[in-house]
Amino acid sequence: MRMTVALEALVVAFVVAAHVQPSRASEGPWCSHYFGTDYTENCSMRSFDMCIAETRGAGGTFCSPNPRYHAVAVAPGTRRHQGASPHPM
């Protein structure tokens, strides 16, 4: 009986883990790439200018479009409220 419950729990955990998608909340349209002692990629850049500012002065760096970024389409005629803060404190 205990083995059956443990096996069922393992199967449920595997199914749930297989369907979990990585968070894309921090994904931006631009990636900064760093080459030093190891390779690092930061794809949270909201603009090309932000990416350039992030990589400026560091040798072996460059910016490229983020292939995983998908912009959210906004329906025509809809807009954010003027007083709304995009990041609540």
VOMAR-622186 format. One line per 8 residues: number of its first residue (from 1); their letters; for each residue x, y, z of N, C-alpha, C. Coordinates in Angstrom, 2 decimals, m for minus. Example, Ala and Ser with C-alpha at 12.3 -4.5 7.8 and 13.67 -1.06 7.14 Angstrom:
2
1) AS) 13.19/m5.69/7.80/12.30/m4.50/7.80/13.20/m3.30/7.80  12.85/m2.25/7.08/13.67/m1.06/7.14/12.90/0.03/7.87 $
! end
This chain:
89
1) MRMTVALE) 0.82/m1.19/0.00/0.00/0.00/0.00/0.87/1.26/0.00  1.89/1.31/0.88/2.76/2.48/0.94/3.53/2.66/m0.37  3.95/1.54/m0.96/4.70/1.61/m2.22/3.82/2.17/m3.33  2.55/1.81/m3.35/1.62/2.31/m4.36/1.43/3.81/m4.21  1.25/4.28/m2.99/1.08/5.72/m2.74/2.34/6.48/m3.13  3.49/5.95/m2.78/4.74/6.60/m3.12/4.93/6.64/m4.64  4.60/5.56/m5.33/4.71/5.51/m6.78/3.75/6.50/m7.43  2.53/6.58/m6.93/1.56/7.53/m7.47/2.03/8.97/m7.26 $
9) ALVVAFVV) 2.58/9.25/m6.09/3.10/10.59/m5.82/4.26/10.93/m6.75  5.11/9.95/m7.01/6.24/10.16/m7.92/5.76/10.43/m9.34  4.76/9.70/m9.79/4.20/9.91/m11.13/3.57/11.29/m11.23  2.81/11.70/m10.24/2.18/13.02/m10.24/3.25/14.11/m10.26  4.28/13.96/m9.45/5.36/14.96/m9.42/6.05/15.04/m10.77  6.29/13.92/m11.41/6.92/13.92/m12.73/6.05/14.61/m13.76  4.76/14.33/m13.77/3.84/14.96/m14.73/3.79/16.47/m14.52  3.72/16.90/m13.29/3.69/18.34/m12.99/5.00/18.99/m13.42 $
17) AAHVQPSR) 6.12/18.37/m13.10/7.42/18.94/m13.46/7.61/18.99/m14.97  7.06/18.05/m15.69/7.21/18.01/m17.14/6.44/19.14/m17.81  5.40/19.64/m17.16/4.58/20.70/m17.76/4.93/22.10/m17.27  5.88/22.22/m16.38/6.28/23.53/m15.87/7.12/24.24/m16.92  6.74/25.45/m17.25/7.48/26.26/m18.21/8.35/27.24/m17.46  9.54/27.55/m17.95/10.37/28.54/m17.28/9.71/29.91/m17.31  9.93/30.69/m16.29/9.36/32.02/m16.21/9.98/32.92/m17.26  9.14/33.64/m17.96/9.62/34.58/m18.95/9.32/36.01/m18.53 $
25) ASEGPWCS) 8.99/36.19/m17.25/8.64/37.52/m16.76/9.79/38.49/m16.89  11.01/38.01/m16.79/12.15/38.91/m16.86/12.78/38.96/m18.25  12.19/38.28/m19.21/12.72/38.29/m20.57/12.42/39.63/m21.24  13.44/40.20/m21.84/13.28/41.44/m22.60/13.62/41.19/m24.05  13.44/42.19/m24.91/13.70/42.00/m26.33/15.18/41.95/m26.70  16.09/42.30/m25.77/17.52/42.33/m26.07/18.31/41.52/m25.04  19.38/40.89/m25.50/20.29/40.13/m24.64/21.67/40.77/m24.68  22.31/40.85/m23.52/23.72/41.24/m23.47/24.52/39.97/m23.23 $
33) HYFGTDYT) 25.61/39.85/m23.95/26.46/38.66/m23.88/27.83/39.07/m23.37  28.36/38.32/m22.42/29.65/38.61/m21.81/30.58/37.42/m22.01  31.77/37.70/m22.49/32.80/36.67/m22.61/33.95/37.07/m21.71  34.24/36.26/m20.75/35.36/36.50/m19.84/35.93/35.15/m19.48  35.96/34.88/m18.19/36.40/33.54/m17.77/35.34/32.50/m18.11  34.10/32.95/m18.25/33.02/32.09/m18.72/32.04/32.93/m19.51  31.08/32.28/m20.16/30.08/32.97/m20.98/28.85/33.25/m20.13  28.36/34.49/m20.20/27.15/34.87/m19.47/26.22/35.60/m20.43 $
41) ENCSMRSF) 24.93/35.31/m20.30/23.91/35.96/m21.12/22.86/36.55/m20.20  22.50/37.82/m20.45/21.47/38.49/m19.68/20.43/39.00/m20.66  19.26/38.38/m20.69/18.22/38.74/m21.66/17.07/39.51/m21.02  17.39/40.36/m20.06/16.35/41.16/m19.41/16.37/42.60/m19.89  17.10/42.90/m20.95/17.24/44.27/m21.44/15.96/44.72/m22.15  15.41/45.83/m21.72/14.15/46.35/m22.28/14.34/47.16/m23.55  15.56/47.61/m23.83/15.83/48.37/m25.04/17.27/48.15/m25.47  17.57/48.46/m26.73/18.93/48.34/m27.22/19.84/49.30/m26.48 $
49) DMCIAETR) 19.36/50.53/m26.23/20.16/51.51/m25.49/20.50/51.00/m24.09  19.55/50.35/m23.43/19.80/49.80/m22.10/20.86/48.70/m22.18  20.81/47.90/m23.22/21.78/46.83/m23.41/23.18/47.40/m23.64  23.27/48.41/m24.49/24.56/49.04/m24.76/25.13/49.65/m23.49  24.28/50.32/m22.71/24.74/50.93/m21.45/25.23/49.85/m20.48  24.58/48.70/m20.48/24.98/47.60/m19.59/26.33/47.01/m19.99  26.60/46.93/m21.28/27.81/46.28/m21.75/28.97/47.25/m21.97  28.70/48.54/m21.97/29.75/49.53/m22.24/30.89/49.41/m21.24 $
57) GAGGTFCS) 32.09/49.42/m21.75/33.27/49.39/m20.88/33.74/47.99/m20.53  32.93/47.00/m20.81/33.35/45.62/m20.51/33.84/44.99/m21.80  35.04/44.48/m21.80/35.58/43.86/m23.00/34.90/42.54/m23.31  34.79/42.21/m24.58/34.20/40.94/m24.97/32.71/40.87/m24.77  32.02/41.98/m24.96/30.57/41.98/m24.78/29.89/42.46/m26.06  28.66/42.03/m26.24/27.85/42.53/m27.35/26.38/42.33/m27.04  25.52/42.97/m27.81/24.07/42.87/m27.65/23.48/42.20/m28.89  22.40/41.46/m28.68/21.69/40.83/m29.79/20.21/40.72/m29.45 $
65) PNPRYHAV) 19.35/40.60/m30.47/17.93/40.38/m30.18/17.73/39.07/m29.43  16.76/39.05/m28.55/16.45/37.87/m27.75/15.55/36.95/m28.58  16.01/35.77/m28.95/15.18/34.88/m29.77/14.00/34.28/m29.01  14.02/34.34/m27.68/12.93/33.78/m26.87/11.86/34.81/m26.51  12.08/36.08/m26.88/11.14/37.15/m26.50/9.98/37.21/m27.47  8.78/37.25/m26.93/7.58/37.43/m27.74/6.80/38.60/m27.16  6.72/39.67/m27.93/6.02/40.87/m27.47/4.53/40.56/m27.31  3.93/41.17/m26.33/2.51/41.01/m26.07/1.76/42.02/m26.93 $
73) AVAPGTRR) 0.83/41.52/m27.73/0.04/42.41/m28.59/m0.99/43.13/m27.74  m1.15/44.42/m28.00/m2.14/45.23/m27.30/m3.25/45.55/m28.29  m4.48/45.30/m27.88/m5.61/45.55/m28.75/m5.72/47.04/m29.04  m6.07/47.42/m30.28/m6.22/48.84/m30.61/m7.26/49.50/m29.72  m6.96/50.69/m29.28/m7.89/51.44/m28.44/m7.74/51.18/m26.96  m6.89/50.24/m26.57/m6.68/49.99/m25.14/m5.34/50.59/m24.74  m5.28/51.09/m23.53/m4.03/51.64/m23.02/m4.03/51.56/m21.51  m2.86/51.70/m20.95/m2.71/51.65/m19.51/m3.20/52.97/m18.91 $
81) HQGASPHP) m3.76/52.88/m17.72/m4.19/54.10/m17.02/m2.99/54.98/m16.73  m3.15/56.28/m16.85/m2.04/57.22/m16.67/m1.44/57.13/m15.28  m2.24/56.92/m14.25/m1.74/56.91/m12.89/m1.24/55.56/m12.42  m1.42/54.53/m13.23/m1.03/53.18/m12.80/0.47/53.03/m12.82  1.00/52.43/m11.79/2.44/52.15/m11.72/2.67/50.73/m12.20  3.61/50.53/m13.15/3.83/49.17/m13.64/4.49/48.26/m12.59  5.14/48.86/m11.58/5.80/48.07/m10.54/5.34/48.56/m9.17  4.35/47.88/m8.58/3.88/48.33/m7.25/4.99/48.19/m6.21 $
89) M) 5.02/49.11/m5.28/6.06/49.10/m4.25/5.59/48.43/m3.01 $
! end
